[in-house]
């Protein structure tokens, strides 16, 4: 468990180990603590990206909410290209292949978000389109050698070195980083959760 850094009493529990999601909450000034769920994140056969991320976000939130009194926030993000979900690369070779398949193309980033509080569950999906620049083999090898792609859906990070290769984002930028903040605000209002913002 980790407390939100110096921001007072937590207003919610983040059911995620993602440092990017924690960073976004801190940047919004929302105090929180982290409780990671042990939910199996395996995809079901033939599952569409949007369905998968919402199902997984709901499962993570509900698993943690069983033992918490604070509101619980969970999320799941996937990159979808040509209808295929590209999870996190499982090897450097896999990361190179993933980046090659995304270079010079537009793909979709989908995030399922779920907020549970006092038996009230609210969830939805945010979608953004991201276009990557052409990437030479040398550029792909350099990027993979930094280690950044290895724990990222789609093999890149929008706010890190991966930004060097992103030509455009259509839709929520924070969604591409893993936590769509406008959707979070809407779900919080629907669930009657005061985040202390807006």
VENJO-V84551 format. One record per backbone hydrogen bond with DSSP energy under -0.5 kcal/mol. NH is the residue of the N-H (numbers start at 0). CO is the residue of the C=O. Records with the same first field share a line. If there is no record, write none. Layout:
NH: CO + CO
This chain:
3: 31
5: 3
6: 3
10: 30
11: 30
12: 70
13: 32
14: 12 + 72
15: 13
21: 17
22: 18
23: 19
24: 20
25: 21
26: 22
27: 23
28: 24 + 25
29: 24
30: 28
32: 11
33: 1
34: 13
46: 43
51: 47
52: 48
53: 49
54: 50
55: 51
56: 52
57: 53
58: 54
59: 55
60: 56
61: 57
62: 58
63: 59
64: 60
65: 61
66: 63
67: 64
70: 10
71: 115
72: 12
73: 113
75: 111
77: 109
78: 85
79: 107
80: 83
83: 80
85: 78
86: 84
88: 148 + 151
94: 90
95: 91
96: 92
97: 93
98: 94
99: 95
100: 96
101: 97
102: 98
103: 132
104: 101
106: 129
107: 79
108: 127
109: 77 + 107
110: 125
111: 75
112: 123
113: 73
114: 121
115: 71
116: 119
119: 116
120: 118
121: 114
123: 112
125: 110
127: 108
128: 169
129: 106
130: 167
131: 101 + 104
132: 164
139: 135
140: 136
141: 137
142: 138
143: 139
144: 140
145: 141 + 142
146: 143
149: 146
150: 147
151: 148
153: 85 + 86
154: 151
155: 152
159: 156
162: 159
163: 160
164: 161
165: 162
166: 130 + 164
167: 130
169: 128
170: 168
175: 171
176: 172
177: 174
178: 173
180: 178
183: 179
184: 180
185: 181
186: 182
187: 183
188: 184
189: 185
190: 186
191: 187 + 188
192: 187
193: 191
194: 192
